Amino acid sequence: MSEQITTLPSNQNELIDNSDLEQARPELAKTVKIMERMHASDVFATPEQSKDFLDSLNYDDFKKWIGFVNGIELGIPKTERGQVGNSYIQSESLFGNAVEYRPPNKNYRDRLLQMAFEKAQSIDDPEIAGLTLGLSINAIHYFADGNGRTARMAFSLLSMGYDGSEEAQDYYSSLLENIKGREIVNPNPTISKIDKKIRSEMFESSQEQFGYKKAFGDKSPTDIYGGYSGAFFGEYSTKDLAVSDEITDKERLMLYETMESGGMAIISLAATFGPDRIKDFVQTSPDGSRTFIDGDKFLPTLTQEEIKNWCSNSEKALISYAKRIINIADRDDIAEIAEHYKKAQISDKK
């Protein structure tokens, strides 16, 4: 383990004696404690020092450090830090909740996190290395909670460092707030629209590879509408799925997770079903602007084997998406992407 890691206090409950600050600005006091426990002003004083620290770690040490960052900020007991979560991202509306993004299955997240770590180490530019880690942590969604805040911390330490000044303390204190922190810096793939770019690239590739482009031209279905007969919008469950009576609870769950895979259902569909299999269920909106698959009619025709294959291909698509995020530094448009996440100046946060 690296020298920096071993200097972390063995007593993680050790507190900084600063009662006045705790009373006046409790959130700032909490941040100061966190940064002190990480020896941040010594280890991460500049982006270059932060990158040196990252490069000095092996993967096990990195997991301990990133788990420490995640766990200490959220007050997670030491014995439970760094454990892989089974979370996903939801959006709320007046009509209910809907899954926006379901990360790869938790069985794959450790390997993906290792890939992100190794990729970040291979990048010379601290800011791009930090962006790689930040975006990857959000895409992999390794932890049960606090992935966004952990991603913001990793990105900021590498892109701007932490010199221990009052300005830096204020900046990182705001950064760690759940809502306000996203307004300061948010290494989330959706912010720069790279999320939509990657999904679009994956969709176009699958359309070409599996004959959908040839069969449907520019009228290929772009989503699946329905499939939850009688369910209130957003408040879906496995029991609401429109399936045949032969489908067991196991396949229902697999189909539910496929349908709720945050846009990957239509991408993985092409890898599972040929154009002839779905052509009778393709519809176009009255104004001709939208082509979709009628889920209420299509899903009940699925066999157990088709559901299993579709679920497997959906998981492969989620992994492929995460890998594309991990390798974002290799893209021709990386400079444009990085500009969206350009580090905020500490002086602007006074």
RAURZI-V557476 format. One record per helix or strand of 2 or more residues. SS is the DSSP state (H for helix, E for strand). FROM is the first residue (numbers start at 1). TO is the last residue. If there is no record, write none. Layout:
SS,FROM,TO + SS,FROM,TO
This chain:
H,3,6 + H,19,24 + H,26,37 + H,40,43 + H,47,56 + H,59,74 + H,78,80 + E,89,93 + E,96,101 + H,106,122 + H,126,140 + H,147,159 + H,166,175 + H,180,184 + H,194,209 + H,212,219 + E,223,225 + H,238,240 + H,249,259 + H,264,272 + H,275,281 + E,282,284 + E,291,294 + H,295,301 + H,304,326 + H,328,330 + H,334,340 + H,346,349
